[in-house]
């Protein structure tokens, strides 16, 4: 379920290059996407060297042939020179050092994501890689009363007022866009992933839906959109293999109303007015009982659904999992054992 949106003002396609003997550098190598991408690159003979840049070593076998782990802390003010030295000779730099859920350590998160992105871009400006790829999220569009049914890549990045978690990701995109203008010799790609859902990934969505009770804001039942974790990895690999530029929405197949998602997951809805829910979640977040800050309740009020047609056209990516199958896999339920939507709702 996608809608065409043209090229959305993206830069022209970069000349096609032979993906052979390339060095790929990945910040955030310990994230789900970083670790899974390394596995695919290890098995692909077109890539000769993978630089895993993260504080700790990714959870991978110790006898990898191509992958080198280099401890990198993007919150260290002097990390720039170390990064530039490591990135020299890298064909593609993939920047994915971002948190998968909000944290109370907001200042540290800001140093990692916003200032850390500045360090990565400063190093790229020095060494001039052929490609730079940013791993972002569809959350940067933000939930809004006036959002269209399908948000194309040219939609404004409204973010989520009051949320440092989303704001830092918007700021990272703004930095990368400025870098693309100032360094046309580097082809820049931005992948905006819908919230990842699956049996192994851990993020704010899986934490939220792991609880037996879920808030329902009275008078609101927005459509929700996910992308299965394995589909997200395949889309990332396709983007690495293809010399494309500009932003791409990476989304799963289909959408469902929030109420239907709760029914399929067997969660107990707890209806409440928005002002009550906001006060409650502020208190729960402040006491670290809830894993979701109050600002995220706006995603349960307003639409934030991205159009994935450009990724289908230019990356050849079409999700294998629709939204219902992604939910089933998250729950660990085989499709043939799962009640259909009608029964789940009734």
N, C-alpha and C positions, 0 to 999 in steps of 0.2 A: 504494500500500500504506500506508494510514493507519488509525488507530483513533480512534474518538470519545472525547473527554475532557471534554465539557461546556465551560463558559466558564471553568473553572479559577480561579474567584474574581476574575476581572477586573472592573474597574469597569464601570458601566453604559455603554451606548453613548451617545456624545455626540449632541446634536441635529444633524440633517443641515444642512449649510451649502452655499450655492451657491459652487462653485469658480470665481469670476469676479473678475478684477482682484486676484488674490492675490499677495502678495510671499512668496517662499520663500527662506529663508536656509539654506545648507548648509555646515557645517564639515566639513573633510576633503574639499573639493571635488576634490582631485587624486587621490583614491582611485578605483578602478575603478567602484564603485557611484556615487560622487559625480559623476564625469565623465559617465557614461552617463545618469544621471538628468537632468543639465543639458540634454543633447541632446533628451530627450523633453519637458522643460518648455519649451524653446525652440520646439518644434513645436506646443505645445498652446495655443490661443488663450485658454483660461480663466485662464492665468497671465500676469501683466503684467511681473513683475520677479523676477529671480533673483540673490541675493547669494552669490557664490562666495567662501567664507572659507577661505583656506589660505595657507601661507607663499609658495608659488609659484603662478603662474597655471596652471589646468588646460590640458591639451593639447587645445585646441579652436580652431576658426577665429577669427581676430581680429575679424571683423565681426559678431559676435553682436549681436542686437537687444536682448534682454532682460537678458543676463547682465552683471553688474558684478563684477570681481575686486577684493577687498579683502585685502591682505596681513595675515594674522592668525597670530600665533605663540602658541599656547595655553600654552607653557611660560614665557612672560614674566609675572612676578607682577603687573604693572600692566595686563594686557590687559583686565581686567574692564570698565573705563569705556569703552574703545574698543568692546568687544562690545556693551555696553548701548546706545551711541549708534547702532551699525549695526542692531541688532535692533529698534529702536523703529519700530513700524509694520508689522513682519513678521507675517504671519498664521501661518505655520508655520516652526518651527525644526527642522532635521534635523541631529542631531549624529552625525557619522560619522567623526570624526578619530581613527581607531584603526589600529594597525599590522596588517598582514596576515600577518606572520611574526615569530617571536621575534627579539630582538636582544641582542647582548652589552652594549649601552648601556642596561642595565636601569633605571638611575636616571633617565635622560632619558625613557625610555618611560613610567615612572611619572608623571613631571611632565606629559607630554603627555596620557595617558589618564585617570589618576585625578584629578590636580590640574586638568588641563584641563577635565574634566567639571564640576568644582566651579565653575570660572570661567564656563562656559556656563550652568550652572543659576543662579548668582548674577545674571547678566545677565538671564536669563528672569524671575527673581523681580522684577526692577526694572521690566521693560517689559510683562510679562504677555501673551505671545503666546497666540493661541487654541489652537494645537496645538504639541506638542513630540514629536519622534520620535527614538528612540535606535536606532542600527544595531548590533546585538549578534550573538552567535554561539551555536550550540547547544553549543559547548565548555563553556559555563558550567555545564551540568548535570554534567559530569565523568564519566569512565569509572569504573565501580564494579562489584564482583562481584555486588552485589544489585540492580543496575538492572533494571527491567522491560523487556520487549521494545520497548515504545513509551513514550517520555517525553513526557507532556503538559506544558502550560505551567505547571501548578501543582506540578510536581516541584521538589524542593529544588535550589538552585544550589550543588552541592558543589564545583565548580571542580576544580582540579588541584593538590593540595598540592605545594609546592616550585616551582611555575611562576608567576613574576611576570607572564608574558604573559597567562595565563588569569585570575589573581587580580585584575589591574587591571580586567579586563572585568566580573568579578563585582562588584567595588566600584563600578564605574560604574553598573551596574544597581541596586545598593542605593541609591546617591545619587538616581537618577531615581525610584525607588519612593517614597523619602522626599519628594521634591519633589512628586510627584503627590498625596500625602496632605496636604501643607501648602498646596498651591495648586490647589484643586479647580476653579478657573476655567479652568485649562489642561488640555485633553484630552491625555493622554499615551499614546503607542503605543510598544511595543518590538518590533522585528523581530529574531528570533534565526535567523540564516541557518546552514544546514548548510554544511560546507566547500565553497567554490566551486570548480568545475572547468570548464575550457574552454580554448580555444586562445589567448586573449589575456590572461587574468587571471594575475597572479603572486602566489602566496602560499605558505605553508609546505607545503600539499598538493602543488601543482604542482612545487615544488622537490624534495620527497621522491620523487615518482614520476618525476621526470626522470632519476634516477640508475639505472644498469643493474642494480644489485644492491640488494635490500631485505631487511632483517632479518625473520625469522620466529621468534617466541617459541615454543619447543617446548611443545606442549600447549594452544596458544591459536590460535583462528581466528575472531575476532569479525566480526560483520556491520558493513559500512561503508556510509555514507550520504553522498551529495553532492547539490548542486544546481547545475545548469548555469548558467554566468555570465549568459546571456541570460534564463533563467527568473528568476533573482534580481532582475534589473533590472525585469522586468515586474511581479513581486510588489511591489517597492518603489514603483513608479508607482501600482499599484492602491491601496496603503496611503495614499499621498499624496492620491489622488483621493477616497477614502472616509473619512468621519469616524468612524473606529473607535478604540477605546481598549483598553488592556491588552496583554499579550504575545501574539505570534504566532510559531509555528515555521514557517520557510520552508524546505521540503525538496524534494528531487527525488522522482521516482517510483521506488519500489523500493529494495531493499538487496541487497548481495552479500557473501559471505564474503571476507575479506581474501585468502585463497589464490586465489580466482577472479579478483579484481581484478588480482593480480599476473600471473596467467596471461593475462588479456585484454591486459594492457599489455606482455607479453613481457619482464617483469622476472625476473631470476634470484633465487629465494628463497634466503636464507642462514639455515638453522635454527641456533638457539643458545639455551642456557638464559637465562632472564631476567636472572640475576645477572651473567652474562658480557656480555650485550648492554648492560646498564646501565653497567657499568664501561667498556666500549668507547666508548659514546656520550658518557659524561662526558668521556673523554679527547679524543674527536674534537670535541666542542663547545668544550672549553677551548682547543684549538689552532685553532679556527675552521675545521676541515676539514669538519665536518658542519653542515648548516643546521638540524638538528633537535636540541633538547636531550634529554637522557636521560629527563626526566619525561614526554615525549610517548610513550614506549614503552608507557605504560599504556593508550593508545588502541588498541594492538595486542594487549592482553590482555583487556580488558573491554568490554562493550557500552556504547554511547552513541548511541542511535538515537532521534530525535525524531518525535513524532506531528504530522503536518501537517493534520489534519482540520479544525481550527478556521479556518485560513487558507482552506481550501477552502469552508467554509460561509459565512464572514463577508466574506472578500475576493473570493470567486469565483476564487481562484487554484488552478490545477492545473497542475503542471509539464508542459511539452511533451516534455522529455527524460527518459527513464528512465535508470537508472544506467549501463546498457550503452551507450546512445547518447551519454551525456555523456563516457564514457571514449573512445569512438570519435572524438568531435569533438576532445577533448584531444590525441589521437594524430594527428589530421589524416587519419583513415582514413574513407572513405565507407562507410556502413552495408552496402552490397551487397558490399564487398570484405572486410569484417571476418568472420573465422571465428566461428561461433556458440560459445556458452559450452561446450558439450560438447566440441567439437574443441579449444578453447583449454585445457581442463582435461586433455585426454587426449593 
